[in-house]
Amino acid sequence: MIIDIGCGNGLVLRKLHNAGHKKLMGFDPFTDMIEFNQRAIKECGERIHFMPLDVGSERFYNFVQPMVETNNMDIMFLLCRPCHNGRLVDGAFKVAKELGVELLYIGLEENIDLDLGDIIPYTTLDHKGSSEDDEIVLKLG
């Protein structure tokens, strides 16, 4: 399963779907983005799920936990500039560890390589990373 935290307009998930990836889910705290995505995927027939949940909430954890117990959660995305979003990065790291995510990508959309097999060798950092990093790839599994 691939999860995009803060999926915004869902572009990354649609690109991943078009590249052949399945079991895609997007979370965003803004309900207007979720409604936009749900309309867009309904019109084009794509099989992507979007949920209006805050990554730091207990509701998010309770929703995702049963899926973790039955599926292998491969990668989680948090699209932001890590050096400017420390609290968000800390929250995503905590959730990813608790849910058993194998790989956590934190960075900007334009840096994502859609061949996910190529992301893993980029870099494996500890949680701290550098305050100047524009991209963090954490191999957790």
C-alpha positions in Angstrom: 0.0 0.0 0.0 1.2 3.5 -0.8 0.0 6.4 1.3 0.3 10.1 0.4 0.0 12.2 3.5 -1.2 15.7 2.6 -2.1 14.6 -0.9 -3.5 17.9 -2.0 -4.9 17.6 -5.5 -3.9 13.9 -5.7 -1.5 14.4 -8.6 1.2 12.1 -7.1 -1.2 9.3 -6.5 -2.7 9.6 -10.0 0.9 9.5 -11.5 1.6 6.4 -9.4 -1.6 4.8 -10.5 -0.8 5.5 -14.2 2.7 4.0 -13.6 1.0 0.8 -12.5 0.9 1.0 -8.7 -2.1 -0.3 -6.9 -3.5 0.1 -3.4 -3.1 3.9 -3.2 -4.6 6.1 -0.5 -4.4 9.8 0.1 -5.0 11.7 3.3 -5.4 15.5 3.5 -6.7 17.7 6.4 -8.6 19.9 3.9 -12.0 18.5 3.1 -12.3 20.6 -0.1 -9.2 18.8 -1.5 -10.6 15.4 -0.6 -14.0 16.3 -2.2 -12.1 17.5 -5.3 -10.1 14.2 -5.5 -13.2 12.0 -5.0 -15.0 13.8 -7.8 -11.9 13.6 -10.1 -11.3 9.8 -9.6 -15.1 9.1 -10.0 -15.0 10.8 -13.4 -11.9 8.9 -14.6 -12.6 5.6 -12.9 -9.3 5.3 -11.1 -9.1 3.1 -8.0 -7.5 5.5 -5.4 -9.0 6.2 -2.0 -9.0 9.6 -0.4 -9.8 10.3 3.3 -10.0 13.7 5.1 -7.9 12.8 8.2 -5.2 14.6 10.1 -2.0 12.4 10.3 -1.5 13.3 13.9 -4.9 12.3 15.0 -6.0 9.2 16.8 -8.7 8.8 14.2 -6.1 8.5 11.5 -4.2 5.9 13.4 -7.4 3.9 14.2 -8.4 4.0 10.5 -5.1 2.9 9.1 -4.1 0.3 11.8 -6.5 -2.5 10.5 -5.0 -2.1 7.0 -1.5 -2.5 8.4 -2.5 -5.7 10.1 -3.7 -7.2 6.8 -1.5 -5.5 4.2 2.1 -4.7 3.7 2.4 -0.9 3.9 5.3 -0.2 1.5 5.8 3.6 1.4 4.3 6.8 2.9 4.7 10.2 1.4 4.8 13.6 3.1 5.1 16.3 0.6 6.8 19.3 2.2 10.2 20.9 2.6 11.6 19.1 5.7 13.8 21.9 6.8 10.7 24.2 7.2 8.2 21.6 8.6 9.9 20.0 11.6 6.8 19.3 13.6 5.1 17.7 10.5 8.1 15.6 9.9 8.2 14.4 13.5 4.6 13.5 13.3 4.9 11.6 10.0 8.0 9.7 11.3 6.2 8.7 14.5 3.1 7.4 12.6 5.2 5.6 10.0 7.2 3.8 12.7 4.0 2.8 14.6 2.3 1.6 11.4 5.3 -0.4 10.2 5.8 1.5 7.0 8.9 0.3 5.1 9.8 3.6 3.5 9.0 7.2 4.4 9.5 9.8 1.7 9.6 13.4 2.8 10.2 16.0 0.2 8.8 18.0 -2.7 6.6 16.6 -5.4 9.0 17.5 -8.2 11.8 15.3 -6.6 9.7 12.1 -6.6 11.0 9.3 -8.9 7.9 7.3 -9.8 10.0 4.1 -10.1 9.8 3.5 -6.4 12.5 0.8 -6.6 15.0 3.6 -7.3 14.0 5.7 -4.2 15.4 3.2 -1.6 19.1 3.5 -2.7 19.1 7.3 -2.7 19.9 7.8 0.9 19.1 6.2 4.2 19.2 8.8 7.0 18.6 8.6 10.6 15.6 10.6 11.8 17.6 13.8 12.4 18.8 14.4 8.9 20.1 17.9 8.1 18.2 21.1 8.7 19.0 22.0 5.1 17.6 18.9 3.5 15.0 19.3 0.7 14.4 15.6 0.7 14.6 12.8 3.3 14.1 9.2 2.5 13.9 7.0 5.5 14.1 3.2 5.1 12.3 2.0 8.2 11.7 -1.7 7.4 
